[in-house]
Amino acid sequence: MHFNDFVFKGLCGQTIEIIQTHNEKLDDSLVVEVGLTGDVSGYIILVFPFIFIENIINSMMGYIPKSMSELEMSALFETSNIICGNICTQISKEKDILCDIHAPHETKRPAVRPDETIAFDTGVGIFEVDIVVSYR
């Protein structure tokens, strides 16, 4: 699967770099799950470290949040929608099938193998994506 970087170029003004290893601790993170539907089933997990959230909110809204209010959570969910929507578009194009997403929601981080997780360095912080998809 290929990931387009235009989502975060528009939000952060930075180019995304896919990295295999990183030193950032992801324990203090907000985990967002987006379910997949259509000719696929599964989910996409987005792991946003709090330092990344502070940086992305500052980039988008011009301030550093002291806590996660409804506004910040809404912005993060919209960012998750954009990222996951682009992933579904790529799946649809590559497999010639229907792929759509459910609304994002906060979740606990599932036990995933590190080799199945993709880490992205956006220039304003690192976040992880894990995709679990089954084709019907």
C-alpha positions, 0 to 999 in steps of 0.5 A, a space after each residue: 500500500 502507498 500512503 500519500 503525504 498531502 494530508 499532512 503537508 496541508 495540515 503541518 506544512 511538512 513532508 511526511 517521512 515513513 520510518 521503521 524505528 523511532 525513539 519516541 515513547 508512545 505510551 503517553 498517547 491517544 489511540 483512535 480507531 476507525 472501522 472499515 466497511 464496504 467490500 472490506 472489514 477491519 480497522 485502522 488504528 492511529 496512535 497519536 502521542 500527546 506531544 504530537 497532538 500539542 504540535 498539530 493543534 498548535 500548527 492548525 489552531 495557533 495555540 498549545 492545548 493544556 488538555 484535550 477539550 471537545 474542540 481538540 478531540 474534534 480536530 484530531 478525529 477530523 484528522 483521523 477521518 482524512 488520513 483513513 479516508 485517503 487510506 480507503 481511497 488507496 485500497 479502493 484504487 489498488 483492489 478495485 473494491 469499495 472501501 469506506 470508514 466508520 466514525 473515529 472513536 477513542 480506544 485502547 491500544 490493541 496488542 499489535 506486532 511492531 513489524 505491522 505498524 507504520 510510524 510517520 515522522 511529520 516534522 511536528 512529531 511522530 504518529 503510528 498507523 496500524 491497518 487490519 483489513 480483510 477482503 470479502 
